[in-house]
Amino acid sequence: MIDVAFRRISQWLDEPVSTLRIEIVRVLAPPIVLAFMSARIAHVGEWIGDAGFRVPDLGDDWRQPLYVPALPMWAADTIGVLMVASGLAVMLGVRTRPSALVFAATLAFVALSDRLAAFTVSKLSPAIILAVALSPAGSRLGIDAYWKRRHGGKRPKKLKPVGATRFLQLLPVVMYSASGIAKARGDWLSVPLVLWSQLHSSLQTPIAFALATVLPAWTWTLFQGLVLAFEVFAPLWFGLRRTRPFALVFGLGMHAMIGLMFGPVIWFALLMMTLLVAGYLPERFLVPVEAVVKRWEKKPAAKKATVE
């Protein structure tokens, strides 16, 4: 049984993966991250610079394993400009790999510098963008890819971006399972209205208020159980071919509701939905897109042949 499972995992890792999956992340993740960071970038001097409050250096205190001092205003402004410029460059496919490395570096720095207000998006985005940098992202879609084809260059139709694509596929699944186990060890199995109580937090939106008012309490206990089962057994739901489409639909619906009901969490929800679509959208939905991209790739070559 173990040998069969190991063999299937090895085959899955060796399967060719459409580069369109990593392109989805390249195009959608940067604007989502920049939208989340926009309010912070607007006040970059108070965010990571010396114009705002900073927790002082506590020395060797275990509660502060890393201290990042405030930057002077010119350096803070530079980080803000680099973040926006590199993020837009990644989205547009301009010098994708170096742009992604710069973008990931700025995201990692601000996450470490602003530890008190670091959100899930702050912590996830450096890893996601670094995976993009280590992948063939930008090889098919984007400005650089277009100009290279215009000059007679060729781009691969399919590659094996195993490290990056598989990492981005496993990332949400591992997060779900870890989150579900933590919830099961907490109050989610013993207190039936944990989810219902969370609707009344400071992140509540009018939609959350309306749903909490209209729906009976037992429905939130049902939703709580469904979410817990989905998260704890996420490796199973996404690992089995038959249950994978249902897991994708449930995950997208769950994050859509999270984004609608918990205000600023919408950027986290959109980022996770991007990973789910890029990683687990059935291949049959990528086939027509692949055909369109293939025809688009051939147009510059045909034009050049006519001129010659």
N, C-alpha and C positions, 0 to 999 in steps of 0.2 A: 504493500500500500504506500509506504514512504517512497519507494523507488519510483512508483508510477507518478506520484505527486511531484517528485523532484524532476522527473523527465518532462512532465507537462510544463513546469515552470521554466525549464531550460529551453523548451521549444518556443514558449511564449516570448522569452527574452531574445531569441534569435529570429523571430518573425520580422520581415520587412515592415517598416512603419511609414505611412505617408507623411511627407514633410508638411502637408497641410495642417496636421495636428499641432505641430510646434508653431506654425505660422499663425494659427488662431490665437495662441497665447501671446505671440510677439505683437500682434496688432491690437488686441483687446486689453491685455494686462497693463501696459504703460499708461493709457489715459485713465483707467480706473484708479491706479495708484496715484497719479498726479492730481486727480479730482479729490481724492482723500487728503492729499498733502496740501492742497491749494490754500486752505485757511491758515495753515502753519507757515507756508511760504510767504503769504502776505504779511506776516509779522516775523520774518526770519531773524531779525535782530533780537527779539525777545525770546524766540524759540531756541536757537542754538548760539546766539551771540551774547555779548556782555551788557545788553540793554535791559534784560529782564532778570527775574529772580532765578538763582541757581542754588541747588543744594550744595553746601560747602564740602570740601574734601574732608572726609572723616578718618583719613589715615588707613590704618589696618583693620578697621571695623568690618566684621563679616557681613554686615548688612549693606556694604558698599564695595563689592568685589572689584569694581572698575570705576574710576573717576575720569571723566572727560571734561576738561576745563572749557569755559565759555570762549568762543572765538571773538576776535575783534570784528567790528562791523563789516569791514571790507571782505574779510574771509567768510563771514556768514552770508553776505550777499553773493559771493562767488559760488559757494556751495548751492545756494538757491538757483542761480542761473544755470550751473552745470546740471543740476537735477532736471530742470525743465527742458533744457536743450537736448540732453542725452536721452531723456524719456521720449521726446517727440521724434528724435532721430531713430530710435529703436522702432517706434510705431510705424514710421514711414519707410523703414528699411534702408537707412543711410548709414553706411559703415556699421552694419548691425553688431558685429562682435565687439569692436572697441567701444562703441556707444553703449552697449549693454553692460560691459565691464565698468564703465564710468558711472552709469546709472545705478548699478548694484552697489558700487562703492559708496556713492552718496547716500543711498538708502540705508546701508549698514551703519554709516557714520551717524546719521540723525537718530537711528534707533538706539544706538549706544549713548549718544549725547543726551537724548531726551527720555531717559529710562522711566521717569515717573508717569509720563503721558503716552508712552509707547503702547500702541494698540495692536491687535492681531495683524492688521494689514502692515503695520510698521515692521513686524517681525517676520512675516511671510514673504513680503515683496523682495528682499535681497536674495533669498534662496531661489525664488521663481525666476527673477531676472538673470541671476547667475547661470541657471540651467539654460535659459535662452542663449546666453553668451557661449555656452559650451555645446551648442547644437548647430545644425545647419540652417537655423532660422535666417530668413532673408535670401536664401538661395533660389527661391522661386518667385516670391512676391516681394515687391518693394522697389524703390527707385534705383538702387544699385543693380539689382537683378535685371531690371528693364534695360538699363544702359549697357550692361554687359551683353545682353542678347542683341541689342542694336548693333553692337560691334562684332558680332559673329561668335560670341561665347556661348557655350552650352551649359545647361543646368540639369542636374539629375532629376528624373521623375520620381524615383523612390530611393531612399537611403535607409540606413539602419541607425537612426539616432537613438540607440538603445539607452544610453546613459541618461540623456536629458528627458526624452519622452517617457520612458518607464518611470523615472523619478517623479515627474509631474503627474503620472497616472496613480502612482502609489501614495503620493503625498496626501491627498484628501482622504483616501481610504484609511491610512494609518491615523490621521487626525480624528476621523469619525470613531474608529474603534477605541482609541485612547480616551476620547471624550466620553463615549458611552460607558466604558469601564469605570471611569471616575464618577460619573453620575450614578451608576449602579451601586458603587461603594458609598455614595453619599445618601441623599434623601429621596432619590427618584423612585426607589422601590418601596419605600416605607411611607412617604407622604404623597397622597394622590393629587394634590393641587399645587405642586411645585411650579409647573408650567403656567398655570393660571395666575399665580402670585407674581410671576415675572412680568406679566403684562402690565402691571401697575408700577413699574420702575420709572426712573427719570427719563428713560429712552422712549416712553410710550408715545405713540402717534394716534391721531384721530381714528385710524383704522383699527388699531389695537383696542382702543376704548370702545368702539362700536361693537367689535366682535366679542369682547369680554362682557358687554352688556346684553347682547342678544343671545349668544349661545349658552346653553345650560352648563353647569359646572362639570357634569360627567363627561361632556365632549372633550374638555381639556385633559381630563384623565386619560381618555382614549388616545388623544394626540400624543400625550406624554409617553404612553406605552409604545405607540408606533415609532416615535422618534428614538426611543431607547433601544428598541429591537433593531431598527435600521442601523444605528450607530455601532452598537456592540458587535453585530454580525456583518458589518460592512465588507470585510474581506471575503466573506462567503457570497453576499449578494452581488458584488462586483466581480468576483472570481469565476462564478459559474456563468456560462454563456447564456443559459436560459433565463436567469434572473437579472442579468445585467441591464437589459432595457428598462425593466420595471424599477430597478435601483436608480437608474439615471433620471427617470421621470420623477420618482419620489424625492431624490436629492434636489433637483431643480425646483420642484414645488416647495420643498421645505425652506430653501434659501430665499425663494421669492417671498414667502410669508414672513421670514425673518426680516428681510429688507423693508417690507411694507409696515411691519408692526413695531420695529425698534429703531426708527429714525436714522442716526448716523451709521448704524451697522449695515446700511445698504451697500456701502463700498466693499465691506467684507463679503457680503452675500454675492455681489456681482463678481468679485474675484474668484470665489469658490465655484460659482456657476460657470465661469470661463474655463476653469480647470476640468470640471465635469464634462462640458461639451467637447473640449479639445481631447480629453483622454478617452471618453467612452461613447461618443456619438457613433452609432452603427456605421459600418463601412459603406453601406448602400447609400447613405446620405452624402458621403464624400465623393462618390463616383461621379455624379453630374458636375460637381464643382471641379473635380479633377479633369473632366472633359473640357470644361470651359477654359481652365488654366492652360491645358495642353494646346488648345486652338490659339489662345492668346500668345503662347510662347512661340508658335510657328510664324506668326505674322511678320515680325521684324526680319526673319531669315528670308521669307518669300519676297519682301520688299527689296532687300539687298540683292537677291538673285536677279530681279527684274532690272535693277539699275545696271548691274554688270553686263 
